[in-house]
């Protein structure tokens, strides 16, 4: 195992550590580098050990560098659709705070992936196919949060894939099942309803991802606090 040449506070943040604890870790790490561990109080040495025990091991040799989750194909696929929906909403000229049910769902799915950092290799992505009908169920429940005259627009769910290269198209499938291939209905919630719907989605998505993806089977990481956001 290689010794780190700089502190790894960013990785602790990604693991859900608080700003106070990551700051303490940085200060103690820098102190140890300069003066040695023997000059630290026992409590501080134990704190450093706890932090470093939770960090991934640094390996030497020809081991491949772990790809950041934002560069994983599955994450980029979801982001492709979310970006397309956000661009479409600009053209809808919505009132401030209004938001579509689909992007709320994708935002929560990406947030959960950011928090738990699953491998997103083949075993995970195969299991994630089960999310396709579940997304439809969640989105359909958005109508209960809309007013008697819901805001609906048209969105081409096939369009995000149209601008991809042939190679990318062969890797990425449509977001929705084939039976919804001609569906363009796009529900938007009023600002006053967005947060309530998001809370419902968050509860379901966090549980779904944590219990479905094989690479998270042994995680003991608690659910992300409501205020947690990826730096």
NORKAWO-V407795 format. One record per pair of residues at least 4 apart in sequence whose C-alpha atoms are under 7 Angstrom apart, sorted by the first residue. I is the first residue (numbers start at 1). J is the second residue. D is the distance in Angstrom with one decimal. If there is no record, write none. Layout:
i=I j=J d=D
i=I j=J d=D
This chain:
i=1 j=57 d=6.9
i=1 j=58 d=5.7
i=1 j=59 d=4.9
i=1 j=60 d=6.3
i=2 j=58 d=5.4
i=2 j=59 d=5.5
i=2 j=60 d=5.9
i=7 j=26 d=6.3
i=7 j=29 d=6.5
i=8 j=12 d=6.8
i=9 j=13 d=6.3
i=9 j=22 d=5.6
i=9 j=26 d=6.4
i=10 j=14 d=6.3
i=11 j=15 d=6.3
i=12 j=16 d=6.5
i=12 j=17 d=5.5
i=12 j=22 d=6.6
i=13 j=17 d=5.0
i=13 j=18 d=6.8
i=13 j=22 d=6.8
i=14 j=115 d=6.6
i=15 j=115 d=6.9
i=17 j=21 d=6.3
i=17 j=22 d=6.4
i=18 j=22 d=6.2
i=19 j=23 d=6.0
i=20 j=24 d=6.2
i=21 j=25 d=6.1
i=22 j=26 d=6.2
i=23 j=27 d=6.3
i=24 j=28 d=6.2
i=25 j=29 d=6.0
i=25 j=48 d=6.4
i=26 j=30 d=6.2
i=27 j=31 d=6.1
i=28 j=32 d=6.1
i=29 j=33 d=6.3
i=30 j=34 d=6.4
i=31 j=35 d=5.9
i=32 j=36 d=4.4
i=32 j=37 d=5.0
i=35 j=39 d=6.6
i=37 j=45 d=7.0
i=40 j=44 d=6.1
i=40 j=45 d=6.2
i=41 j=45 d=6.3
i=42 j=46 d=6.2
i=43 j=47 d=6.2
i=44 j=48 d=6.3
i=45 j=49 d=6.3
i=46 j=50 d=6.2
i=47 j=51 d=6.3
i=48 j=52 d=6.1
i=49 j=53 d=5.9
i=50 j=54 d=6.7
i=51 j=55 d=6.8
i=59 j=63 d=6.8
i=67 j=71 d=6.5
i=68 j=72 d=6.9
i=69 j=75 d=6.8
i=69 j=117 d=6.6
i=70 j=75 d=5.8
i=70 j=76 d=6.5
i=71 j=75 d=7.0
i=71 j=76 d=6.4
i=72 j=76 d=6.2
i=72 j=120 d=7.0
i=73 j=77 d=6.0
i=74 j=78 d=6.5
i=74 j=120 d=6.9
i=75 j=79 d=6.2
i=76 j=80 d=6.0
i=77 j=81 d=6.8
i=77 j=172 d=6.8
i=78 j=82 d=6.3
i=78 j=106 d=6.8
i=79 j=83 d=6.0
i=80 j=84 d=6.3
i=80 j=160 d=6.7
i=81 j=85 d=6.2
i=81 j=160 d=6.1
i=82 j=86 d=6.2
i=82 j=103 d=5.6
i=82 j=106 d=6.4
i=83 j=87 d=6.2
i=84 j=88 d=6.2
i=84 j=160 d=6.2
i=85 j=89 d=6.2
i=85 j=103 d=6.5
i=86 j=90 d=6.6
i=87 j=91 d=6.9
i=88 j=92 d=6.5
i=89 j=93 d=6.7
i=89 j=94 d=6.8
i=94 j=98 d=6.1
i=97 j=191 d=4.4
i=98 j=188 d=6.6
i=98 j=189 d=5.6
i=98 j=190 d=4.6
i=98 j=191 d=4.3
i=99 j=188 d=5.3
i=99 j=189 d=5.5
i=99 j=190 d=6.8
i=99 j=191 d=6.9
i=99 j=194 d=6.8
i=100 j=104 d=6.5
i=100 j=187 d=5.6
i=100 j=188 d=3.9
i=100 j=189 d=5.9
i=101 j=105 d=6.3
i=101 j=139 d=6.0
i=101 j=142 d=6.3
i=101 j=187 d=6.1
i=101 j=188 d=6.0
i=101 j=189 d=6.8
i=102 j=106 d=6.4
i=102 j=139 d=6.4
i=103 j=107 d=5.9
i=104 j=108 d=6.3
i=104 j=198 d=6.4
i=105 j=109 d=6.3
i=105 j=201 d=6.4
i=106 j=110 d=6.1
i=107 j=111 d=6.0
i=108 j=112 d=6.1
i=108 j=202 d=5.9
i=108 j=205 d=7.0
i=109 j=113 d=6.4
i=109 j=205 d=6.2
i=110 j=114 d=6.1
i=111 j=115 d=6.3
i=112 j=116 d=6.2
i=112 j=206 d=6.0
i=113 j=117 d=5.4
i=113 j=118 d=6.6
i=114 j=230 d=6.6
i=115 j=224 d=6.9
i=118 j=215 d=5.7
i=118 j=216 d=6.1
i=119 j=215 d=5.9
i=120 j=124 d=5.1
i=120 j=125 d=6.0
i=121 j=125 d=6.2
i=122 j=126 d=6.0
i=123 j=127 d=6.4
i=123 j=214 d=6.6
i=124 j=128 d=6.1
i=124 j=213 d=5.0
i=124 j=214 d=5.8
i=124 j=215 d=6.7
i=125 j=129 d=6.6
i=127 j=212 d=6.6
i=127 j=213 d=6.3
i=128 j=213 d=7.0
i=131 j=135 d=5.9
i=132 j=136 d=6.8
i=132 j=176 d=6.4
i=132 j=177 d=6.8
i=133 j=137 d=6.4
i=134 j=138 d=6.3
i=135 j=139 d=6.1
i=136 j=140 d=6.1
i=137 j=141 d=6.5
i=138 j=142 d=7.0
i=142 j=146 d=6.8
i=142 j=197 d=6.9
i=145 j=193 d=6.1
i=145 j=197 d=6.8
i=146 j=150 d=5.3
i=146 j=189 d=5.7
i=151 j=187 d=6.0
i=151 j=188 d=5.3
i=151 j=189 d=6.8
i=152 j=185 d=6.5
i=152 j=186 d=5.4
i=152 j=187 d=4.6
i=152 j=188 d=6.0
i=153 j=185 d=6.1
i=153 j=186 d=5.0
i=153 j=187 d=6.5
i=154 j=184 d=5.0
i=154 j=185 d=5.2
i=154 j=186 d=5.5
i=155 j=184 d=4.9
i=155 j=185 d=6.5
i=155 j=186 d=5.9
i=156 j=184 d=5.4
i=157 j=184 d=6.7
i=158 j=162 d=6.8
i=158 j=174 d=6.6
i=161 j=169 d=6.5
i=164 j=168 d=5.9
i=164 j=169 d=6.0
i=165 j=169 d=6.2
i=166 j=170 d=6.3
i=167 j=171 d=6.8
i=168 j=172 d=6.2
i=176 j=180 d=6.2
i=177 j=181 d=6.8
i=189 j=193 d=6.1
i=189 j=194 d=6.0
i=190 j=194 d=6.4
i=193 j=197 d=6.4
i=194 j=198 d=6.1
i=195 j=199 d=6.2
i=196 j=200 d=6.6
i=197 j=201 d=6.2
i=198 j=202 d=6.0
i=199 j=203 d=6.3
i=200 j=204 d=6.6
i=201 j=205 d=6.0
i=202 j=206 d=5.9
i=203 j=207 d=6.5
i=204 j=208 d=6.0
i=205 j=209 d=6.1
i=206 j=210 d=6.1
i=207 j=211 d=6.0
i=208 j=212 d=5.9
i=209 j=213 d=5.9
i=210 j=216 d=6.0
i=211 j=217 d=6.8
i=213 j=217 d=6.8
i=224 j=228 d=6.2
